[in-house]
Amino acid sequence: FTRSIVAVYSTCMLVVLLRVQLNIIGGYIYLDNAALCKNGTTPLAPPEVQQQYLSSIQHLLGDGMVIITHFAINAAVFFFPSISLKHTLSLLELEQKLKDIRKAVEHKDSDQIESYSPLCHYLMPDEENPLATQACGLTERDIATIKLLNETRDMLESPDFSTVLGTCLNRGFSRLLDNMAEFFRPTEQDVSQNGSVNSLSSVSLPLAKIIPIINGQIHSVCSETPSHFVQDLLMMEQVKDFAANVYEAFSTPQQLEK
């Protein structure tokens, strides 16, 4: 269960974070190519800065995923406590279990008043340590990269980002359940015994059969090539609109004055 849940989280977070980063970089490249920057002005985002900035994605793929996996394992163990492999669950019951696990993973502390999602902490390194400590001090490239990282962090902590990420996660978990629903279709015998069988709660499967089904969803979520799930996320209107807003915010000349 944890493997498939983390697959959905990692794919959604990677897609949305990369869209933000690439549109911020795109805005800076536009400014660098604009007339304002053609008079011998130092580029705002030279290639080496772009490379260093984009490499920050390693935090999500490394420490970020470790933390999310830890929370997901704890939640899965809590909501599936010593359930027998013979115990049966309907698709509706599985959906509720996934909702409970999501609440645990995305839980906000009672004293947390920020409007942004706790998941933001897994997307980027801490603000206090944006780059590894360097013996020779920070270079101009490092300073430019730190500026990009701080601006990205501001975007990730915006209410709009939380809404977009939440929408993507909802789509991801709905897709997970839709894929599993194929295995919960009533048989002809079920229909003959119970009459019209349309309810999602009418068919239950033992946990021993459900485990390989949900484990098999990992491929469709993050291993397929091309990934239909990733393409689906990229085509969502909320994602496209948010990406366009990010690009517009960072491609205006006023950005140079900041």
C-alpha positions in Angstrom: 0.0 0.0 0.0 2.8 2.4 0.9 4.6 1.8 -2.4 1.6 2.8 -4.5 0.6 5.7 -2.2 4.2 7.2 -2.3 4.2 6.6 -6.1 1.2 8.9 -6.4 2.7 11.5 -4.1 6.1 11.5 -5.7 4.7 11.8 -9.3 2.3 14.6 -8.5 4.9 16.6 -6.5 7.6 16.1 -9.1 5.3 17.2 -11.9 4.1 20.4 -10.2 7.5 21.4 -8.8 9.2 21.0 -12.1 6.5 23.1 -13.8 7.1 25.8 -11.3 10.9 25.6 -11.7 10.9 25.5 -15.5 8.5 28.4 -15.7 10.6 30.5 -13.3 13.7 29.7 -15.4 11.7 30.4 -18.6 10.8 33.9 -17.2 14.4 34.7 -16.4 15.6 33.5 -19.9 13.0 35.7 -21.5 14.3 38.7 -19.5 17.9 37.8 -20.3 17.0 37.7 -24.0 15.0 41.0 -23.8 16.4 44.3 -24.9 17.0 45.3 -21.3 19.7 42.7 -20.9 21.4 43.1 -24.3 23.6 46.0 -23.3 26.4 43.9 -21.7 24.3 43.3 -18.6 25.2 40.2 -16.6 22.6 37.5 -17.3 20.2 36.9 -14.5 20.2 33.1 -15.0 23.3 31.9 -16.9 23.4 28.2 -17.7 25.5 27.2 -14.7 22.9 28.9 -12.4 20.1 27.1 -14.2 21.9 23.8 -13.7 22.6 24.4 -10.0 19.0 25.6 -9.4 17.3 22.6 -11.2 19.5 20.2 -9.3 17.6 21.1 -6.1 15.0 18.6 -7.3 17.3 16.0 -5.7 16.0 17.1 -2.3 12.5 15.8 -3.2 13.8 12.7 -4.8 16.1 12.0 -1.8 15.3 13.3 1.7 11.8 14.4 0.8 10.7 10.9 -0.4 12.3 9.3 2.7 10.2 11.4 5.0 6.9 10.9 3.0 7.6 7.2 2.9 8.1 7.2 6.7 4.7 8.9 7.2 3.0 6.7 4.7 4.3 3.5 6.3 3.2 4.6 9.7 -0.3 5.6 8.4 -0.7 2.3 6.5 0.3 0.3 9.5 -2.1 2.3 11.7 -5.1 1.9 9.3 -4.5 -1.7 8.4 -3.8 -3.1 12.0 -3.2 -6.8 11.9 -5.9 -7.4 9.3 -6.1 -11.1 8.3 -5.3 -11.8 4.6 -8.8 -13.5 4.5 -10.5 -10.3 5.6 -12.6 -8.8 2.7 -12.8 -5.2 1.7 -15.0 -3.4 -0.8 -13.8 -0.6 -3.1 -15.6 2.0 -0.9 -13.8 0.7 2.2 -10.5 0.9 0.4 -11.3 4.4 -0.7 -11.9 5.4 2.9 -8.7 3.8 4.0 -6.7 5.8 1.4 -8.5 9.0 2.6 -7.5 8.2 6.1 -3.9 7.6 5.1 -3.8 10.9 3.1 -5.1 12.8 6.1 -2.3 11.4 8.3 0.4 12.1 5.7 -0.9 15.7 4.9 -1.7 16.5 8.5 -1.1 20.0 9.8 0.0 20.5 13.4 -2.6 22.2 15.5 -0.2 25.2 16.0 0.5 25.6 12.3 -1.3 28.7 11.0 0.4 28.9 7.6 -1.9 28.5 4.6 0.4 26.3 2.7 0.5 22.5 2.6 2.9 20.7 4.9 4.0 18.8 1.8 6.0 21.9 0.8 8.7 21.0 3.3 9.5 17.9 1.3 9.8 19.7 -2.0 12.8 21.9 -1.2 15.7 22.1 1.3 15.4 24.3 4.3 15.8 28.0 3.8 18.6 28.1 6.4 20.7 25.8 4.3 19.9 26.5 0.6 23.4 25.3 -0.5 26.1 23.2 0.9 28.6 25.1 3.0 31.5 26.2 0.8 34.9 26.9 2.2 35.6 29.7 -0.1 32.3 31.5 0.6 29.4 32.1 -1.8 30.1 32.9 -5.4 28.0 35.2 -7.6 26.5 32.0 -9.1 25.6 30.7 -5.6 23.9 34.0 -4.7 21.9 34.0 -8.0 20.9 30.4 -7.3 19.8 31.2 -3.7 17.7 34.0 -5.0 15.9 31.6 -7.4 15.4 29.0 -4.6 13.9 31.6 -2.3 11.6 32.8 -5.0 10.6 29.3 -5.7 9.9 28.6 -2.0 7.6 31.7 -2.0 5.7 30.2 -4.9 5.4 26.8 -3.1 4.1 28.4 0.0 1.3 30.3 -1.9 -2.3 29.2 -1.5 -2.6 28.7 -5.2 0.2 26.1 -5.2 -1.5 24.2 -2.4 -4.7 24.2 -4.3 -3.0 22.9 -7.5 -1.0 20.2 -5.7 -4.2 19.1 -3.9 -6.1 18.9 -7.1 -3.3 16.8 -8.7 -3.3 14.4 -5.7 -7.1 14.1 -5.9 -6.7 13.1 -9.5 -3.9 10.7 -8.8 -5.7 8.8 -6.0 -8.9 8.8 -8.1 -6.9 7.2 -11.0 -5.5 4.7 -8.5 -9.0 3.7 -7.4 -10.4 3.7 -11.0 -7.7 1.3 -12.0 -8.5 -1.0 -9.0 -12.2 -0.8 -9.7 -11.7 -3.1 -12.8 -10.9 -5.9 -10.4 -14.1 -5.3 -8.3 -16.6 -5.7 -11.1 -19.4 -8.1 -10.1 -19.4 -11.5 -11.8 -22.4 -13.0 -13.6 -22.9 -15.2 -10.5 -23.0 -12.1 -8.3 -25.6 -10.5 -10.5 -27.7 -13.7 -10.6 -27.6 -14.0 -6.8 -28.1 -10.4 -5.9 -30.1 -9.0 -8.8 -28.9 -5.7 -10.1 -25.4 -5.1 -8.7 -24.1 -1.6 -9.3 -23.0 -0.4 -5.9 -19.2 -0.1 -5.3 -19.8 -1.8 -2.0 -21.4 -4.9 -3.5 -18.2 -6.7 -4.3 -15.5 -7.4 -1.7 -12.2 -9.1 -2.2 -9.9 -10.7 0.4 -6.9 -8.7 1.4 -4.7 -11.4 -0.1 -6.1 -10.6 -3.5 -6.1 -6.8 -3.0 -2.4 -6.6 -2.2 -1.1 -7.7 -5.6 -3.7 -5.5 -7.3 -2.6 -2.3 -5.6 1.1 -3.3 -5.8 0.6 -3.6 -9.6 -0.6 0.0 -9.8 2.9 1.3 -9.3 3.7 0.6 -13.0 0.7 2.5 -14.3 1.4 5.5 -11.9 5.1 6.1 -12.4 6.8 3.5 -14.6 4.8 3.5 -17.8 6.6 5.0 -20.8 5.1 7.4 -21.9 3.4 8.0 -18.6 -0.3 8.6 -19.2 -0.6 9.7 -15.6 2.0 12.4 -16.0 0.5 13.5 -19.3 -2.9 13.7 -17.6 -1.5 15.9 -14.8 0.2 18.2 -17.3 -3.0 18.7 -19.3 -5.1 19.7 -16.2 -6.3 23.3 -16.6 -5.3 24.2 -13.0 -1.7 23.1 -13.7 -1.5 24.9 -17.0 -3.1 28.1 -15.6 -0.8 28.1 -12.6 2.3 27.5 -14.7 1.3 30.4 -17.0 0.9 32.7 -14.0 4.3 31.7 -12.7 5.9 32.5 -16.1 4.1 35.8 -16.3 5.2 36.8 -12.9 8.9 36.1 -13.7 9.0 37.4 -17.2 8.1 41.0 -16.5 10.8 43.8 -16.5 9.7 44.7 -13.0 11.4 41.5 -11.8 14.8 43.1 -12.6 14.2 45.7 -9.9 13.7 43.2 -7.1 
